[in-house]
Amino acid sequence: MQPEPNMDFETHAPWAAFGNRRVRVMCRDGDLLGTLRYWDATGIVLEGAAIKNGLALGLLYISMGQVRYIEEAQAPADQAEAA
């Protein structure tokens, strides 16, 4: 799913389908994993976002200009149980 720069996020169903699901967000600076809690035309908020160095943040805001792609995360079974 490729977001477009001026997409109407209120009516774009694929984004809404990811609400409260674990997602992988491909950003210009790398990939993030987290639960998608909120999105609008300016950005998204991930909860429990894991970043490059393994640090997990409670809530992380990502500007939509940084987002290249979002997909549902397919966690390995051992990681899913640990979480």
N, CA and C atoms as a LAMMPS dump frame, in Angstrom:
ITEM: TIMESTEP
0
ITEM: NUMBER OF ATOMS
249
ITEM: BOX BOUNDS ff ff ff
-5.0000000000000000e+02 5.0000000000000000e+02
-5.0000000000000000e+02 5.0000000000000000e+02
-5.0000000000000000e+02 5.0000000000000000e+02
ITEM: ATOMS id mol type element x y z
1 1 1 N 0.85 -1.179 0
2 1 2 C 0 0 0
3 1 3 C 0.893 1.239 0
4 2 1 N 0.81 2.021 -1.025
5 2 2 C 1.654 3.203 -1.151
6 2 3 C 0.844 4.461 -0.851
7 3 1 N 1.175 5.195 0.213
8 3 2 C 0.468 6.452 0.462
9 3 3 C 0.859 7.499 -0.573
10 4 1 N -0.096 8.31 -0.97
11 4 2 C 0.173 9.396 -1.903
12 4 3 C 0.254 10.694 -1.111
13 5 1 N 1.008 11.685 -1.594
14 5 2 C 1.257 12.904 -0.821
15 5 3 C 0.002 13.631 -0.325
16 6 1 N -1.035 13.734 -1.138
17 6 2 C -2.22 14.483 -0.734
18 6 3 C -3.437 13.586 -0.542
19 7 1 N -3.209 12.368 -0.085
20 7 2 C -4.292 11.414 0.096
21 7 3 C -5.278 11.874 1.171
22 8 1 N -6.549 11.611 0.967
23 8 2 C -7.573 11.915 1.961
24 8 3 C -7.636 10.737 2.935
25 9 1 N -7.016 10.883 4.1
26 9 2 C -6.906 9.774 5.033
27 9 3 C -8.217 9.447 5.727
28 10 1 N -9.156 10.396 5.742
29 10 2 C -10.441 10.136 6.393
30 10 3 C -11.23 9.063 5.643
31 11 1 N -11.084 8.996 4.339
32 11 2 C -11.918 8.099 3.54
33 11 3 C -11.136 6.972 2.878
34 12 1 N -9.83 6.891 3.141
35 12 2 C -9.026 5.857 2.499
36 12 3 C -9.085 4.572 3.325
37 13 1 N -9.927 3.657 2.905
38 13 2 C -10.215 2.445 3.684
39 13 3 C -8.993 1.589 4.03
40 14 1 N -8.019 1.389 3.132
41 14 2 C -6.883 0.534 3.518
42 14 3 C -6.15 1.034 4.76
43 15 1 N -6.013 2.35 4.928
44 15 2 C -5.374 2.867 6.135
45 15 3 C -6.225 2.536 7.353
46 16 1 N -7.543 2.741 7.239
47 16 2 C -8.443 2.479 8.36
48 16 3 C -8.369 1.012 8.77
49 17 1 N -8.157 0.133 7.815
50 17 2 C -8.105 -1.304 8.106
51 17 3 C -6.924 -1.67 9
52 18 1 N -5.884 -0.818 9.047
53 18 2 C -4.719 -1.093 9.868
54 18 3 C -4.882 -0.592 11.301
55 19 1 N -5.969 0.105 11.612
56 19 2 C -6.14 0.665 12.948
57 19 3 C -6.008 -0.393 14.033
58 20 1 N -5.191 -0.103 15.058
59 20 2 C -4.962 -0.992 16.198
60 20 3 C -4.36 -2.338 15.812
61 21 1 N -3.672 -2.382 14.702
62 21 2 C -2.976 -3.604 14.304
63 21 3 C -1.48 -3.36 14.311
64 22 1 N -0.737 -4.432 14.499
65 22 2 C 0.718 -4.366 14.451
66 22 3 C 1.125 -4.161 12.994
67 23 1 N 1.899 -3.133 12.744
68 23 2 C 2.284 -2.815 11.374
69 23 3 C 3.787 -2.591 11.268
70 24 1 N 4.273 -2.734 10.053
71 24 2 C 5.649 -2.364 9.723
72 24 3 C 5.541 -1.11 8.867
73 25 1 N 6.252 -0.059 9.282
74 25 2 C 6.239 1.202 8.548
75 25 3 C 7.614 1.404 7.933
76 26 1 N 7.66 1.433 6.62
77 26 2 C 8.907 1.693 5.935
78 26 3 C 9.052 3.203 5.789
79 27 1 N 10.069 3.75 6.432
80 27 2 C 10.311 5.189 6.419
81 27 3 C 11.56 5.481 5.607
82 28 1 N 11.775 6.741 5.326
83 28 2 C 12.964 7.135 4.576
84 28 3 C 14.241 6.784 5.334
85 29 1 N 14.186 6.767 6.673
86 29 2 C 15.376 6.5 7.491
87 29 3 C 15.449 5.066 8.002
88 30 1 N 14.544 4.188 7.578
89 30 2 C 14.557 2.813 8.055
90 30 3 C 13.166 2.319 8.391
91 31 1 N 13.079 1.08 8.853
92 31 2 C 11.794 0.456 9.165
93 31 3 C 11.458 0.592 10.644
94 32 1 N 10.165 0.674 10.938
95 32 2 C 9.671 0.703 12.309
96 32 3 C 8.595 -0.358 12.455
97 33 1 N 8.488 -0.931 13.649
98 33 2 C 7.407 -1.852 13.972
99 33 3 C 6.615 -1.259 15.122
100 34 1 N 5.297 -1.383 15.083
101 34 2 C 4.489 -0.873 16.178
102 34 3 C 3.02 -1.093 15.899
103 35 1 N 2.179 -0.693 16.84
104 35 2 C 0.734 -0.793 16.682
105 35 3 C 0.207 0.562 16.23
106 36 1 N -0.479 0.583 15.108
107 36 2 C -0.979 1.842 14.553
108 36 3 C -2.171 2.32 15.367
109 37 1 N -2.017 3.455 16.044
110 37 2 C -3.061 3.976 16.919
111 37 3 C -3.834 5.14 16.329
112 38 1 N -3.166 5.924 15.447
113 38 2 C -3.812 7.123 14.924
114 38 3 C -3.146 7.518 13.616
115 39 1 N -3.923 8.07 12.699
116 39 2 C -3.355 8.571 11.456
117 39 3 C -4.236 9.69 10.929
118 40 1 N -3.619 10.627 10.255
119 40 2 C -4.345 11.652 9.517
120 40 3 C -3.417 12.138 8.401
121 41 1 N -3.766 13.216 7.765
122 41 2 C -2.993 13.675 6.612
123 41 3 C -1.589 14.139 6.984
124 42 1 N -1.348 14.425 8.271
125 42 2 C -0.037 14.937 8.669
126 42 3 C 0.916 13.847 9.144
127 43 1 N 0.398 12.753 9.678
128 43 2 C 1.29 11.718 10.171
129 43 3 C 0.55 10.583 10.844
130 44 1 N 1.319 9.668 11.421
131 44 2 C 0.757 8.513 12.121
132 44 3 C 1.383 8.421 13.503
133 45 1 N 0.678 7.739 14.406
134 45 2 C 1.198 7.477 15.748
135 45 3 C 1.265 5.969 15.942
136 46 1 N 2.464 5.487 16.261
137 46 2 C 2.664 4.08 16.593
138 46 3 C 2.805 3.938 18.098
139 47 1 N 2.227 2.883 18.646
140 47 2 C 2.416 2.559 20.065
141 47 3 C 3.366 1.368 20.147
142 48 1 N 4.273 1.41 21.126
143 48 2 C 5.236 0.32 21.285
144 48 3 C 6.134 0.174 20.075
145 49 1 N 6.567 1.292 19.516
146 49 2 C 7.37 1.253 18.294
147 49 3 C 8.798 0.807 18.595
148 50 1 N 9.268 -0.158 17.844
149 50 2 C 10.645 -0.628 17.978
150 50 3 C 11.483 0.029 16.892
151 51 1 N 12.588 0.635 17.287
152 51 2 C 13.445 1.315 16.324
153 51 3 C 14.771 0.58 16.177
154 52 1 N 15.623 1.064 15.3
155 52 2 C 16.839 0.364 14.878
156 52 3 C 17.652 -0.243 16.013
157 53 1 N 17.913 0.51 17.071
158 53 2 C 18.793 0.021 18.126
159 53 3 C 18.082 -0.876 19.141
160 54 1 N 16.827 -1.28 18.828
161 54 2 C 16.109 -2.188 19.705
162 54 3 C 15.295 -1.49 20.774
163 55 1 N 15.404 -0.172 20.854
164 55 2 C 14.665 0.589 21.857
165 55 3 C 13.182 0.633 21.487
166 56 1 N 12.313 0.389 22.458
167 56 2 C 10.873 0.473 22.216
168 56 3 C 10.327 1.728 22.888
169 57 1 N 9.603 2.52 22.128
170 57 2 C 9.042 3.767 22.641
171 57 3 C 7.554 3.588 22.896
172 58 1 N 7.016 4.275 23.914
173 58 2 C 5.59 4.17 24.211
174 58 3 C 4.741 4.639 23.049
175 59 1 N 4.903 5.882 22.65
176 59 2 C 4.202 6.42 21.491
177 59 3 C 5.215 7.127 20.601
178 60 1 N 5.086 6.956 19.32
179 60 2 C 6.008 7.579 18.381
180 60 3 C 5.208 8.21 17.252
181 61 1 N 5.448 9.492 17.023
182 61 2 C 4.802 10.201 15.912
183 61 3 C 5.726 10.186 14.704
184 62 1 N 5.18 9.859 13.553
185 62 2 C 5.957 9.844 12.322
186 62 3 C 5.262 10.754 11.321
187 63 1 N 5.982 11.739 10.838
188 63 2 C 5.44 12.647 9.831
189 63 3 C 5.135 11.874 8.555
190 64 1 N 4.01 12.179 7.927
191 64 2 C 3.627 11.459 6.722
192 64 3 C 4.663 11.626 5.613
193 65 1 N 5.415 12.713 5.643
194 65 2 C 6.468 12.901 4.659
195 65 3 C 7.584 11.876 4.761
196 66 1 N 7.699 11.216 5.936
197 66 2 C 8.714 10.186 6.142
198 66 3 C 8.227 8.793 5.746
199 67 1 N 6.914 8.633 5.607
200 67 2 C 6.329 7.306 5.371
201 67 3 C 6.367 6.96 3.885
202 68 1 N 6.95 5.8 3.574
203 68 2 C 6.966 5.326 2.187
204 68 3 C 5.942 4.221 1.975
205 69 1 N 5.709 3.384 2.997
206 69 2 C 4.893 2.182 2.818
207 69 3 C 4.48 1.666 4.191
208 70 1 N 3.287 1.107 4.283
209 70 2 C 2.825 0.478 5.532
210 70 3 C 2.229 -0.875 5.182
211 71 1 N 2.569 -1.877 5.994
212 71 2 C 1.984 -3.204 5.809
213 71 3 C 1.744 -3.832 7.171
214 72 1 N 0.851 -4.806 7.217
215 72 2 C 0.624 -5.508 8.476
216 72 3 C 1.852 -6.357 8.789
217 73 1 N 2.306 -6.305 10.047
218 73 2 C 3.509 -7.035 10.443
219 73 3 C 3.18 -8.505 10.662
220 74 1 N 4.029 -9.349 10.165
221 74 2 C 3.896 -10.791 10.376
222 74 3 C 5.008 -11.212 11.335
223 75 1 N 4.693 -11.17 12.625
224 75 2 C 5.707 -11.476 13.637
225 75 3 C 5.945 -12.976 13.717
226 76 1 N 7.206 -13.381 13.871
227 76 2 C 7.49 -14.805 14.118
228 76 3 C 6.797 -15.26 15.406
229 77 1 N 6.448 -16.529 15.489
230 77 2 C 5.686 -17.053 16.624
231 77 3 C 6.382 -16.793 17.958
232 78 1 N 7.704 -16.949 18.006
233 78 2 C 8.406 -16.772 19.278
234 78 3 C 8.372 -15.303 19.722
235 79 1 N 8.422 -14.36 18.79
236 79 2 C 8.348 -12.947 19.16
237 79 3 C 6.929 -12.565 19.573
238 80 1 N 5.932 -13.153 18.916
239 80 2 C 4.536 -12.841 19.243
240 80 3 C 4.225 -13.258 20.678
241 81 1 N 4.763 -14.398 21.115
242 81 2 C 4.512 -14.864 22.474
243 81 3 C 5.244 -14.004 23.498
244 82 1 N 6.434 -13.533 23.149
245 82 2 C 7.213 -12.703 24.068
246 82 3 C 6.552 -11.342 24.276
247 83 1 N 5.856 -10.865 23.256
248 83 2 C 5.192 -9.553 23.34
249 83 3 C 3.901 -9.709 24.066
